[in-house]
Amino acid sequence: MKRRRFVQNISASMLLLMPGGMVTPVKAAAIRKKSILRFAVTSDGHYGESNTPFEAYFSTMTNALNNFHLTNPIDFCVINGDIIHNDPAFLQPASEAIKLCRMPVYVTKGNHDMVSGELWNQTWKMGINHDVVLKDNVLLLGATADEKGKYICPDQDWFTAKLKAYKDARNVFIFLHITPVKWTEHAVDCPHFQKLLSNSTHVSAVFNGHDHDQDGIKFLGNIPFLFDGHFGGSWGTAYRGFRIVELLEDNSLLTYMMDPFQKLAELSIYQQKTVSE
């Protein structure tokens, strides 16, 4: 059975971990040009939250994404849940603010996105669980809360069917607002979903929001779970930003946070396929 082995390296400089080891910054710059897919992930705008300048947060986020996009084109952006803060009336103005992004945007439903599936679909033209095919890569975006804001595990049947349907995809990237592994105070424990992921050799990464104070990486076996802090709301990391992910020609991932106009430390995840006994 083919499996991926992940090795990580964190560096503030432009160094990548490749099969031959560390490379110089000059060579790293050349390697970076071979990116075949580049996307942004951000979450937790909380449009409408009292005592926060939520409109300014959305404006800063869209401006920063568009500014980055000018020199480093982004294929798409995922806003990974908690776009609004509870009141369904905020959904329309929040969506208008997001439309200022100059790249395709996909969304997931978080616990503060307290709207019906019908309104969600009507606003975004996407279901609360939806899939996107980008050549030989697939995005699976799932809801992790119901209309009342109750935390739920990802839809096991839907993800099972989609992972089976896309078993030949080069990479499957999963986007969930709430982490389905009890690593953090605000996560949920979803053992059946964890087992599903662990048995799926083509899941390359899972992206989570929700935990505003988390902007790093955790591993479930060989699968990296990447957090993106927050771009709005009243608590969390000291900065508000977004994560950039680049898929390189050798199928490795290069990722870093923007805060939101300055790049923070890079993380290289090298995906080496090995054959297990």
NUSEGU-44311 format. One record per residue: residue in one letter; x, y, z of N, C-alpha, C, O, CB in turn. Coordinates in steps of 0.05 Angstrom, whole numbers, padded with zeros to 5 digits, always signed. Glycine has a CB too. Example, Ala and Ser with C-alpha at 12.3 -4.5 7.8 and 13.67 -1.06 7.14 Angstrom:
<bakols>
A+00264-00114+00156+00246-00090+00156+00264-00066+00156+00285-00066+00169+00226-00089+00181
S+00257-00045+00142+00273-00021+00143+00258+00001+00157+00268+00023+00161+00282-00012+00114
</bakols>
This chain:
<bakols>
M+00017-00024+00000+00000+00000+00000+00018+00025+00000+00037+00027+00015-00019+00000+00025
K+00011+00044-00017+00027+00069-00018+00018+00087+00005-00006+00091+00010+00024+00083-00045
R+00038+00099+00018+00032+00118+00039+00050+00142+00036+00071+00140+00023+00035+00105+00067
R+00043+00164+00049+00059+00188+00049+00074+00190+00075+00064+00184+00096+00042+00213+00043
R+00099+00198+00073+00114+00204+00097+00119+00234+00097+00129+00245+00077+00141+00187+00098
F+00113+00247+00119+00116+00276+00121+00140+00283+00139+00143+00272+00161+00090+00288+00132
V+00156+00301+00129+00178+00312+00145+00174+00342+00146+00168+00354+00125+00206+00304+00134
Q+00177+00355+00169+00173+00383+00170+00198+00398+00178+00215+00388+00192+00151+00389+00190
N+00200+00423+00169+00221+00441+00176+00210+00469+00177+00197+00477+00158+00245+00438+00156
I+00216+00483+00198+00207+00511+00201+00230+00529+00199+00250+00525+00213+00191+00515+00228
S+00228+00549+00182+00250+00568+00179+00239+00595+00171+00220+00597+00155+00270+00558+00158
A+00251+00616+00181+00242+00643+00174+00253+00651+00147+00244+00670+00134+00251+00663+00195
S+00273+00636+00138+00285+00642+00112+00272+00624+00090+00256+00607+00097+00315+00638+00112
M+00280+00628+00066+00268+00613+00044+00284+00587+00039+00298+00585+00019+00268+00630+00018
L+00281+00569+00058+00294+00543+00056+00273+00521+00053+00253+00522+00068+00312+00537+00080
L+00277+00503+00036+00258+00481+00032+00272+00454+00039+00296+00451+00034+00248+00480+00003
L+00257+00436+00050+00267+00409+00056+00260+00392+00032+00237+00387+00026+00255+00398+00082
M+00280+00383+00017+00277+00368-00007+00290+00340-00004+00303+00336+00016+00288+00383-00032
P+00286+00322-00023+00298+00296-00020+00328+00296-00016+00339+00279-00002+00292+00279-00045
G+00342+00316-00027+00370+00318-00024+00379+00334+00001+00403+00339+00004+00382+00331-00047
G+00361+00342+00018+00368+00357+00042+00362+00387+00037+00347+00395+00020+00397+00353+00049
M+00375+00403+00054+00371+00432+00053+00383+00443+00028+00404+00434+00018+00383+00445+00077
V+00371+00464+00017+00381+00478-00007+00386+00507+00001+00375+00517+00020+00362+00475-00031
T+00402+00520-00016+00409+00548-00011+00385+00565-00016+00367+00557-00032+00433+00556-00027
P+00384+00589-00004+00362+00608-00011+00359+00614-00040+00337+00618-00050+00366+00633+00004
V+00382+00615-00055+00381+00621-00083+00367+00599-00098+00349+00604-00115+00409+00625-00095
K+00374+00574-00092+00361+00551-00105+00332+00549-00097+00314+00541-00112+00376+00525-00100
A+00327+00555-00071+00300+00554-00061+00282+00573-00077+00259+00567-00083+00299+00561-00032
A+00292+00597-00083+00277+00616-00098+00270+00605-00126+00248+00610-00136+00292+00643-00101
A+00288+00591-00138+00283+00579-00164+00262+00557-00162+00244+00554-00179+00308+00567-00177
I+00263+00541-00140+00244+00519-00136+00216+00531-00133+00197+00519-00143+00252+00502-00112
R+00214+00553-00119+00189+00565-00113+00174+00572-00139+00149+00572-00139+00192+00590-00096
K+00188+00578-00160+00175+00585-00185+00160+00561-00197+00144+00565-00215+00196+00595-00205
K+00165+00537-00187+00152+00513-00198+00126+00507-00184+00116+00485-00186+00171+00490-00197
S+00116+00525-00169+00090+00521-00156+00068+00517-00177+00066+00532-00196+00083+00545-00137
I+00053+00495-00173+00032+00489-00192+00004+00496-00182-00016+00496-00197+00033+00460-00200
L+00003+00502-00156-00023+00511-00144-00017+00527-00120-00001+00519-00103-00041+00486-00137
R-00029+00550-00118-00025+00568-00095-00052+00577-00085-00069+00586-00100-00007+00592-00102
F-00057+00573-00058-00083+00582-00047-00079+00594-00020-00059+00590-00006-00102+00559-00046
A-00100+00609-00012-00100+00622+00015-00122+00610+00032-00143+00601+00021-00104+00653+00012
V-00117+00608+00058-00138+00599+00077-00139+00619+00099-00118+00626+00111-00131+00570+00087
T-00163+00628+00106-00167+00646+00128-00194+00639+00141-00210+00625+00129-00165+00676+00120
S-00198+00649+00165-00223+00642+00179-00230+00662+00200-00214+00680+00207-00221+00614+00191
D-00254+00659+00211-00262+00674+00235-00261+00704+00232-00247+00718+00246-00244+00666+00258
G-00277+00713+00213-00280+00742+00209-00301+00754+00229-00298+00777+00237-00289+00748+00181
H-00320+00738+00237-00341+00746+00256-00353+00773+00250-00355+00791+00266-00328+00747+00284
Y-00363+00775+00225-00376+00799+00217-00401+00804+00234-00418+00786+00237-00385+00798+00186
G-00402+00827+00247-00425+00834+00264-00420+00831+00294-00437+00837+00310-00448+00818+00256
E-00396+00821+00302-00391+00817+00330-00390+00844+00344-00376+00863+00335-00365+00801+00335
S-00404+00847+00366-00405+00872+00381-00378+00880+00391-00361+00864+00397-00425+00870+00405
N-00374+00906+00391-00349+00918+00402-00324+00910+00387-00302+00909+00398-00346+00911+00432
T-00327+00903+00362-00304+00898+00345-00308+00914+00319-00330+00917+00309-00300+00868+00339
P-00286+00924+00307-00288+00938+00281-00289+00918+00258-00271+00917+00241-00264+00957+00277
F-00310+00902+00257-00312+00879+00239-00310+00888+00210-00299+00874+00193-00337+00864+00243
E-00322+00910+00203-00321+00919+00175-00292+00925+00167-00283+00919+00145-00338+00944+00171
A-00276+00937+00185-00248+00943+00180-00232+00917+00178-00214+00915+00161-00236+00960+00202
Y-00239+00897+00194-00225+00871+00192-00229+00859+00164-00210+00849+00152-00235+00852+00214
F-00253+00859+00154-00259+00848+00128-00245+00864+00106-00234+00852+00087-00289+00847+00123
S-00245+00890+00109-00232+00907+00089-00202+00902+00088-00190+00900+00067-00237+00937+00094
T-00190+00900+00112-00161+00894+00113-00154+00867+00101-00135+00864+00086-00151+00895+00142
M-00171+00847+00107-00166+00820+00097-00168+00820+00066-00150+00809+00053-00186+00801+00109
T-00189+00831+00055-00191+00831+00026-00169+00847+00012-00159+00839-00009-00219+00842+00017
N-00162+00869+00024-00140+00886+00013-00114+00870+00014-00098+00871-00006-00137+00912+00028
A-00108+00857+00036-00083+00842+00038-00082+00818+00019-00062+00814+00006-00080+00831+00067
L-00104+00804+00016-00105+00782-00003-00101+00792-00032-00086+00781-00047-00132+00767-00001
N-00115+00814-00039-00112+00825-00066-00084+00836-00071-00074+00833-00093-00133+00847-00070
N-00072+00847-00050-00045+00857-00053-00025+00834-00058-00007+00836-00075-00037+00873-00028
F-00028+00813-00043-00011+00789-00047-00016+00777-00075+00003+00769-00089-00017+00768-00025
H-00041+00777-00083-00049+00765-00109-00036+00779-00133-00032+00767-00154-00079+00765-00111
L-00030+00805-00130-00019+00821-00151+00008+00810-00160+00015+00809-00184-00016+00850-00143
T+00025+00801-00141+00052+00792-00147+00055+00762-00145+00073+00751-00156+00071+00806-00128
N+00037+00749-00130+00037+00720-00127+00009+00709-00131-00006+00705-00112+00048+00712-00099
P+00001+00705-00156-00027+00698-00162-00037+00675-00145-00024+00654-00143-00030+00692-00191
I-00061+00679-00133-00074+00659-00117-00095+00645-00134-00112+00659-00146-00086+00671-00091
D-00095+00619-00135-00115+00604-00151-00142+00605-00138-00163+00606-00151-00106+00575-00154
F-00143+00605-00111-00169+00607-00097-00163+00614-00067-00140+00610-00058-00185+00582-00099
C-00183+00622-00054-00182+00627-00025-00205+00612-00011-00227+00611-00022-00183+00658-00018
V-00200+00600+00012-00221+00588+00028-00224+00604+00053-00205+00609+00068-00214+00558+00034
I-00248+00613+00059-00255+00626+00084-00268+00604+00101-00291+00596+00096-00274+00651+00081
N-00253+00595+00121-00258+00570+00134-00276+00573+00159-00268+00565+00181-00232+00556+00141
G-00299+00585+00156-00319+00585+00177-00319+00610+00195-00299+00625+00196-00315+00562+00193
D-00341+00613+00209-00347+00636+00226-00343+00662+00210-00328+00680+00219-00328+00636+00251
I-00355+00663+00188-00355+00687+00171-00371+00709+00185-00363+00732+00185-00366+00682+00143
I-00394+00702+00197-00410+00721+00212-00411+00714+00241-00400+00693+00250-00439+00722+00200
H-00424+00731+00256-00426+00727+00285-00456+00724+00292-00469+00744+00300-00413+00750+00302
N-00466+00700+00289-00493+00692+00299-00517+00701+00283-00533+00684+00275-00496+00701+00326
D-00520+00727+00278-00544+00737+00266-00545+00733+00236-00527+00743+00222-00547+00768+00273
P-00564+00718+00225-00566+00713+00197-00566+00739+00180-00559+00738+00156-00590+00697+00190
A-00575+00761+00192-00576+00786+00177-00549+00796+00168-00546+00812+00150-00590+00808+00193
F-00528+00786+00181-00501+00794+00174-00490+00779+00150-00469+00787+00139-00482+00790+00198
L-00503+00758+00141-00492+00742+00120-00489+00757+00094-00469+00755+00080-00508+00717+00116
Q-00510+00772+00086-00509+00786+00061-00488+00807+00060-00472+00808+00041-00536+00798+00055
P-00486+00825+00080-00464+00845+00078-00437+00832+00080-00418+00842+00068-00467+00865+00100
A-00434+00810+00095-00408+00797+00096-00401+00786+00069-00378+00788+00060-00408+00774+00117
S-00420+00774+00055-00415+00763+00028-00407+00785+00009-00391+00781-00009-00439+00748+00018
E-00420+00809+00011-00413+00831-00006-00384+00840-00001-00370+00847-00020-00433+00855-00002
A-00376+00840+00024-00348+00848+00030-00329+00828+00018-00308+00835+00008-00344+00850+00061
I-00335+00802+00020-00318+00781+00009-00316+00782-00021-00296+00773-00032-00327+00754+00019
K-00337+00791-00034-00337+00793-00063-00315+00811-00074-00310+00811-00098-00364+00801-00073
L-00303+00827-00056-00282+00845-00065-00256+00830-00070-00237+00841-00081-00277+00867-00044
C-00254+00805-00061-00231+00788-00067-00229+00783-00097-00249+00778-00110-00232+00761-00051
R-00205+00785-00108-00202+00783-00137-00194+00755-00145-00182+00751-00167-00180+00802-00146
M-00200+00735-00129-00196+00707-00136-00220+00691-00128-00236+00701-00112-00170+00697-00123
P-00224+00667-00139-00247+00651-00130-00246+00646-00100-00224+00642-00089-00247+00624-00145
V-00269+00647-00087-00271+00642-00058-00290+00620-00053-00312+00619-00064-00279+00668-00044
Y-00282+00601-00036-00299+00580-00026-00302+00583+00004-00285+00595+00017-00287+00551-00033
V-00323+00573+00015-00329+00578+00044-00338+00552+00058-00348+00533+00045-00351+00599+00047
T-00333+00552+00084-00344+00531+00101-00361+00543+00122-00358+00567+00129-00322+00513+00113
K-00379+00528+00133-00398+00538+00154-00388+00531+00182-00383+00508+00188-00426+00525+00149
G-00385+00552+00198-00375+00549+00225-00398+00551+00246-00421+00555+00238-00354+00570+00232
N-00391+00549+00271-00411+00549+00292-00425+00575+00296-00448+00576+00306-00399+00540+00318
H-00412+00597+00288-00425+00624+00290-00440+00631+00265-00453+00652+00264-00404+00645+00296
D-00438+00615+00244-00453+00620+00220-00481+00607+00223-00487+00587+00211-00438+00608+00194
M-00497+00619+00240-00523+00608+00248-00545+00614+00228-00563+00629+00233-00531+00619+00276
V-00542+00601+00205-00561+00605+00183-00570+00578+00173-00556+00558+00178-00550+00623+00160
S-00593+00577+00160-00602+00552+00149-00585+00544+00125-00572+00560+00113-00632+00554+00140
G-00586+00518+00119-00572+00508+00095-00583+00521+00070-00568+00525+00051-00575+00478+00093
E-00609+00527+00070-00621+00539+00046-00610+00567+00042-00603+00575+00020-00651+00541+00050
L-00608+00583+00064-00597+00610+00061-00568+00610+00054-00558+00626+00038-00601+00626+00087
W-00553+00591+00066-00525+00588+00059-00521+00582+00029-00505+00595+00016-00512+00565+00076
N-00536+00563+00019-00535+00556-00009-00543+00580-00027-00530+00585-00047-00552+00532-00015
Q-00564+00594-00019-00573+00616-00035-00552+00639-00036-00549+00652-00056-00599+00627-00023
T-00538+00643-00014-00519+00664-00012-00493+00658-00027-00483+00674-00042-00512+00671+00017
W-00483+00633-00023-00456+00626-00034-00457+00609-00059-00437+00605-00072-00441+00611-00013
K-00481+00599-00066-00484+00581-00089-00467+00556-00084-00457+00544-00103-00475+00594-00115
M-00466+00547-00059-00451+00523-00051-00467+00511-00028-00479+00525-00011-00422+00530-00042
G-00467+00484-00026-00479+00471-00004-00462+00472+00021-00439+00481+00020-00485+00442-00011
I-00473+00464+00044-00457+00465+00069-00435+00444+00068-00415+00446+00083-00475+00461+00093
N-00438+00423+00051-00417+00405+00044-00414+00406+00014-00433+00401-00001-00423+00375+00055
H-00390+00412+00005-00387+00413-00024-00358+00406-00032-00339+00408-00016-00394+00441-00034
D-00355+00399-00057-00330+00390-00068-00323+00407-00092-00340+00415-00107-00330+00360-00074
V-00296+00411-00096-00286+00426-00118-00264+00410-00131-00246+00401-00117-00277+00455-00110
V-00264+00407-00157-00243+00393-00171-00226+00413-00186-00236+00429-00202-00255+00371-00191
L-00200+00412-00182-00181+00430-00195-00160+00412-00208-00140+00406-00196-00168+00450-00175
K-00165+00404-00233-00149+00385-00248-00147+00359-00232-00168+00346-00229-00120+00397-00252
D-00123+00351-00222-00121+00326-00208-00120+00330-00178-00112+00312-00163-00097+00311-00217
N-00129+00353-00168-00131+00359-00140-00160+00364-00132-00176+00375-00149-00113+00383-00132
V-00168+00357-00108-00196+00359-00100-00197+00374-00073-00181+00369-00055-00209+00331-00098
L-00216+00391-00070-00222+00405-00045-00248+00393-00034-00268+00391-00049-00224+00436-00048
L-00248+00385-00009-00273+00376+00004-00277+00395+00028-00261+00397+00046-00270+00346+00014
L-00300+00409+00027-00306+00430+00047-00331+00422+00062-00352+00418+00049-00310+00458+00033
G-00329+00419+00088-00351+00408+00103-00360+00425+00127-00344+00440+00138-00344+00381+00113
A-00385+00423+00134-00396+00438+00157-00389+00423+00183-00388+00398+00183-00427+00441+00154
T-00385+00438+00204-00378+00426+00230-00396+00438+00252-00389+00436+00276-00349+00430+00237
A-00418+00449+00245-00438+00460+00264-00465+00460+00251-00467+00463+00227-00429+00488+00275
D-00486+00458+00268-00513+00459+00257-00523+00488+00257-00509+00507+00264-00532+00441+00272
E-00548+00492+00250-00560+00519+00247-00560+00534+00273-00560+00558+00274-00588+00517+00236
K-00561+00519+00296-00562+00532+00322-00534+00537+00334-00531+00548+00355-00577+00514+00342
G-00514+00529+00319-00486+00533+00328-00475+00510+00343-00452+00512+00354-00485+00557+00345
K-00489+00488+00346-00479+00465+00360-00457+00451+00344-00459+00447+00320-00502+00444+00365
Y-00435+00445+00358-00413+00432+00345-00421+00403+00336-00434+00389+00351-00388+00430+00364
I-00413+00396+00312-00419+00369+00302-00394+00359+00288-00377+00374+00279-00443+00369+00283
C-00392+00332+00286-00371+00320+00271-00377+00323+00241-00401+00325+00234-00367+00290+00278
P-00357+00323+00224-00362+00323+00195-00381+00301+00187-00381+00280+00199-00336+00322+00179
D-00396+00305+00166-00415+00286+00156-00400+00261+00146-00388+00261+00125-00432+00298+00133
Q-00401+00239+00162-00386+00215+00157-00393+00203+00130-00376+00194+00115-00390+00195+00179
D-00419+00201+00124-00428+00188+00099-00419+00204+00075-00410+00193+00055-00458+00185+00099
W-00422+00231+00077-00414+00248+00054-00384+00246+00049-00376+00242+00026-00422+00277+00060
F-00368+00248+00069-00339+00246+00065-00330+00218+00056-00312+00216+00040-00324+00254+00091
T-00343+00197+00067-00337+00170+00058-00342+00167+00028-00325+00156+00014-00353+00150+00074
A-00365+00177+00019-00371+00175-00009-00352+00191-00027-00344+00182-00048-00400+00184-00014
K-00346+00215-00018-00328+00233-00034-00300+00222-00035-00287+00223-00056-00328+00261-00023
L-00289+00212-00012-00262+00201-00012-00261+00176-00030-00240+00171-00043-00254+00194+00016
K-00282+00161-00031-00283+00138-00050-00284+00147-00079-00271+00137-00096-00307+00120-00043
A-00301+00168-00084-00304+00178-00111-00278+00190-00122-00272+00188-00146-00326+00198-00112
Y-00262+00202-00104-00238+00215-00112-00213+00200-00104-00192+00212-00098-00237+00243-00101
K-00215+00173-00103-00192+00157-00094-00168+00159-00112-00146+00152-00103-00201+00128-00092
D-00172+00168-00137-00149+00170-00155-00138+00199-00157-00121+00204-00173-00158+00160-00182
A-00149+00217-00141-00139+00244-00141-00110+00245-00131-00102+00229-00114-00157+00263-00124
R-00095+00263-00142-00067+00266-00133-00066+00276-00104-00051+00266-00088-00052+00285-00151
N-00083+00295-00098-00085+00306-00071-00114+00312-00065-00129+00322-00082-00067+00331-00068
V-00121+00307-00040-00147+00315-00030-00141+00334-00006-00128+00326+00013-00165+00291-00021
F-00150+00358-00007-00148+00378+00014-00175+00381+00027-00195+00387+00014-00136+00405+00003
I-00176+00378+00054-00201+00380+00069-00201+00406+00085-00182+00413+00098-00204+00355+00087
F-00224+00419+00085-00228+00444+00100-00251+00441+00119-00274+00436+00110-00232+00468+00080
L-00246+00444+00145-00266+00442+00166-00261+00464+00186-00239+00469+00194-00264+00414+00180
H-00283+00477+00193-00279+00499+00213-00269+00489+00240-00249+00498+00250-00305+00514+00216
I-00283+00469+00251-00276+00458+00277-00259+00433+00274-00265+00415+00258-00302+00452+00293
T-00237+00432+00289-00219+00410+00288-00233+00384+00298-00244+00385+00320-00194+00415+00304
P-00232+00362+00283-00245+00337+00292-00227+00319+00309-00232+00295+00311-00254+00322+00268
V-00206+00331+00320-00188+00316+00338-00186+00333+00364-00181+00357+00362-00160+00311+00325
K-00188+00322+00387-00189+00337+00412-00161+00346+00421-00151+00338+00442-00202+00321+00434
W-00149+00362+00404-00123+00374+00410-00125+00400+00426-00107+00406+00442-00107+00378+00385
T-00147+00414+00422-00150+00441+00433-00175+00443+00450-00192+00425+00449-00150+00462+00411
E-00177+00464+00465-00200+00468+00483-00227+00468+00467-00247+00457+00477-00198+00494+00498
H-00227+00479+00443-00252+00483+00428-00256+00462+00406-00274+00465+00390-00252+00510+00416
A-00240+00441+00406-00243+00420+00385-00264+00400+00394-00274+00401+00416-00216+00405+00381
V-00271+00382+00375-00289+00360+00382-00275+00334+00375-00257+00333+00358-00316+00362+00366
D-00282+00313+00389-00269+00287+00385-00287+00271+00366-00309+00264+00374-00264+00272+00412
C-00277+00264+00343-00292+00250+00323-00276+00225+00314-00264+00224+00293-00298+00267+00298
P-00276+00204+00331-00259+00180+00326-00265+00166+00299-00247+00157+00286-00262+00161+00348
H-00291+00165+00292-00298+00152+00266-00287+00167+00243-00278+00156+00223-00329+00149+00264
F-00289+00194+00244-00278+00210+00223-00247+00208+00222-00235+00207+00201-00287+00239+00226
Q-00235+00208+00245-00206+00205+00247-00197+00179+00233-00177+00178+00219-00196+00205+00276
K-00212+00157+00238-00206+00131+00226-00209+00133+00196-00193+00121+00181-00223+00109+00238
L-00230+00146+00187-00234+00150+00158-00211+00163+00145-00201+00155+00124-00260+00166+00152
L-00201+00185+00157-00178+00199+00146-00153+00182+00146-00138+00181+00127-00173+00225+00162
S-00149+00168+00168-00125+00151+00171-00124+00129+00150-00102+00120+00143-00123+00140+00199
N-00147+00120+00141-00149+00099+00121-00148+00109+00093-00150+00094+00074-00173+00082+00126
S-00147+00135+00090-00148+00148+00063-00120+00158+00056-00111+00178+00066-00169+00171+00062
T-00106+00144+00039-00078+00151+00033-00075+00176+00015-00053+00185+00012-00065+00128+00019
H-00097+00186+00004-00095+00209-00014-00103+00235-00001-00105+00256-00014-00112+00204-00039
V-00108+00235+00026-00113+00260+00040-00087+00273+00046-00071+00262+00062-00130+00256+00066
S-00081+00296+00034-00055+00308+00037-00053+00328+00060-00032+00332+00071-00048+00322+00011
A-00076+00341+00067-00075+00360+00088-00104+00367+00096-00122+00366+00080-00060+00386+00080
V-00107+00375+00121-00133+00384+00132-00128+00412+00143-00109+00417+00157-00145+00365+00154
F-00147+00430+00137-00144+00458+00146-00167+00465+00165-00190+00458+00160-00145+00478+00122
N-00160+00478+00188-00179+00484+00209-00178+00513+00217-00157+00526+00216-00175+00467+00233
G-00201+00524+00225-00202+00551+00237-00211+00548+00266-00201+00530+00280-00222+00569+00222
H-00230+00565+00275-00243+00561+00301-00226+00569+00325-00234+00585+00341-00253+00533+00304
D-00203+00557+00327-00185+00562+00349-00168+00587+00342-00146+00584+00330-00166+00538+00356
H-00177+00610+00349-00164+00635+00341-00135+00637+00349-00120+00652+00337-00180+00659+00351
D-00128+00623+00370-00101+00625+00381-00082+00604+00370-00060+00602+00379-00102+00623+00411
Q-00091+00590+00349-00075+00569+00337-00068+00577+00308-00086+00581+00292-00090+00542+00337
D-00042+00578+00302-00033+00584+00275-00011+00565+00266+00005+00572+00248-00024+00613+00273
G-00009+00542+00279+00012+00523+00273+00002+00498+00259-00018+00498+00244+00027+00515+00297
I+00016+00476+00264+00009+00450+00251+00010+00428+00271+00027+00427+00289+00029+00445+00228
K-00008+00409+00268-00009+00385+00285-00013+00361+00265-00022+00365+00243-00033+00386+00306
F-00006+00337+00275-00007+00314+00258-00025+00292+00269-00024+00286+00293+00021+00302+00253
L-00042+00281+00252-00058+00257+00258-00045+00235+00241-00050+00233+00218-00089+00260+00252
G-00027+00219+00254-00011+00201+00238+00006+00216+00219+00023+00232+00227-00029+00181+00223
N+00003+00211+00193+00018+00225+00173+00004+00250+00161+00015+00263+00143+00024+00206+00150
I-00020+00255+00171-00036+00277+00158-00032+00303+00174-00037+00304+00198-00066+00269+00158
P-00022+00324+00161-00019+00350+00174-00045+00365+00176-00060+00366+00156+00003+00367+00160
F-00050+00376+00199-00073+00394+00204-00062+00422+00208-00046+00426+00226-00091+00384+00228
L-00070+00441+00191-00059+00467+00192-00080+00487+00201-00102+00488+00191-00047+00475+00164
F-00072+00504+00220-00090+00525+00231-00082+00552+00220-00059+00556+00212-00089+00525+00262
D-00101+00571+00220-00095+00597+00208-00102+00621+00226-00105+00643+00216-00111+00600+00183
G-00104+00616+00253-00109+00639+00270-00137+00651+00266-00157+00637+00270-00088+00660+00266
H-00137+00676+00258-00163+00690+00253-00158+00716+00238-00135+00726+00238-00178+00696+00280
F-00178+00727+00225-00175+00753+00213-00195+00773+00225-00194+00797+00218-00180+00752+00183
G-00212+00764+00243-00230+00782+00257-00235+00771+00285-00219+00755+00296-00257+00784+00242
G-00256+00780+00298-00262+00770+00324-00248+00785+00346-00231+00802+00341-00256+00741+00326
S-00255+00779+00371-00245+00794+00394-00222+00781+00409-00213+00792+00429-00268+00799+00413
W-00213+00757+00400-00191+00744+00414-00175+00727+00395-00183+00722+00372-00202+00726+00437
G-00152+00718+00404-00135+00701+00388-00106+00709+00386-00096+00723+00404-00146+00699+00360
T-00093+00702+00365-00065+00709+00360-00062+00739+00360-00082+00754+00354-00054+00697+00334
A-00038+00749+00365-00034+00778+00367-00037+00792+00340-00041+00816+00339-00006+00783+00377
Y-00036+00777+00318-00040+00788+00292-00065+00775+00279-00074+00754+00287-00015+00784+00274
R-00075+00788+00258-00097+00778+00243-00087+00774+00214-00078+00792+00202-00123+00797+00243
G-00090+00749+00204-00078+00744+00178-00090+00720+00163-00113+00713+00168-00049+00740+00180
F-00074+00709+00146-00083+00686+00130-00060+00668+00123-00036+00677+00124-00097+00695+00104
R-00066+00643+00117-00045+00624+00109-00043+00621+00079-00064+00620+00065-00051+00596+00122
I-00019+00620+00069-00014+00614+00041-00003+00585+00039+00014+00577+00054+00006+00634+00028
V-00013+00571+00019-00003+00543+00014+00004+00541-00015-00011+00549-00033-00025+00522+00022
E+00028+00530-00020+00037+00526-00048+00042+00497-00052+00058+00484-00037+00062+00543-00054
L+00030+00485-00072+00035+00458-00080+00056+00459-00102+00052+00471-00123+00009+00443-00090
L+00080+00446-00097+00102+00447-00116+00101+00422-00134+00086+00403-00130+00128+00448-00101
E+00117+00423-00155+00117+00402-00176+00123+00375-00165+00113+00355-00175+00137+00409-00197
D+00139+00373-00143+00145+00347-00132+00124+00337-00112+00128+00318-00098+00173+00347-00119
N+00102+00352-00111+00079+00346-00093+00085+00352-00064+00071+00343-00046+00072+00317-00095
S+00106+00368-00059+00111+00378-00032+00095+00403-00027+00086+00416-00047+00141+00383-00026
L+00090+00411-00002+00075+00434+00004+00093+00455+00018+00109+00448+00036+00051+00427+00022
L+00091+00479+00010+00104+00502+00023+00083+00519+00035+00064+00528+00020+00123+00517+00004
T+00084+00526+00060+00062+00542+00073+00074+00562+00092+00094+00557+00105+00042+00523+00086
Y+00060+00584+00095+00068+00605+00113+00045+00623+00119+00025+00624+00104+00092+00622+00102
M+00046+00637+00142+00026+00656+00149+00033+00684+00140+00057+00691+00140+00021+00655+00180
M+00013+00699+00133+00016+00728+00128+00001+00743+00150-00020+00735+00159+00004+00736+00099
D+00013+00765+00159+00002+00777+00184-00011+00805+00182-00009+00819+00202+00023+00779+00203
P-00025+00815+00162-00030+00801+00137-00013+00811+00114-00015+00800+00091-00058+00804+00129
F+00005+00831+00118+00020+00841+00096+00050+00832+00097+00065+00837+00078+00019+00872+00096
Q+00058+00819+00118+00085+00810+00122+00085+00780+00125+00069+00769+00140+00099+00824+00145
K+00104+00766+00112+00106+00737+00114+00120+00729+00140+00140+00740+00147+00121+00726+00090
L+00108+00709+00153+00120+00697+00177+00136+00672+00169+00140+00667+00145+00099+00691+00198
A+00145+00656+00188+00161+00633+00183+00148+00613+00164+00124+00609+00165+00169+00619+00208
E+00165+00601+00147+00155+00582+00128+00157+00554+00139+00174+00548+00156+00171+00583+00102
L+00140+00537+00130+00140+00508+00137+00139+00492+00111+00121+00496+00095+00116+00501+00155
S+00158+00474+00108+00158+00457+00084+00150+00429+00093+00161+00417+00111+00186+00457+00071
I+00130+00417+00079+00121+00390+00084+00127+00374+00059+00115+00378+00038+00091+00389+00091
Y+00147+00356+00062+00155+00340+00039+00139+00314+00039+00140+00299+00058+00185+00335+00039
Q+00125+00309+00018+00108+00285+00016+00124+00264-00001+00125+00266-00025+00081+00291+00003
Q+00134+00244+00013+00149+00223-00002+00132+00197-00001+00126+00187+00021+00177+00218+00011
K+00125+00187-00024+00109+00163-00025+00128+00138-00021+00147+00135-00036+00093+00161-00052
T+00122+00122-00002+00137+00098+00003+00118+00074+00001+00094+00077+00004+00152+00099+00030
V+00130+00051-00002+00114+00027-00004+00118+00012+00022+00140+00004+00029+00121+00009-00028
S+00096+00008+00037+00098-00007+00062+00096-00037+00057+00087-00046+00036+00075+00002+00081
E+00106-00052+00076+00106-00081+00073+00078-00092+00075+00074-00116+00073+00124-00095+00095
</bakols>
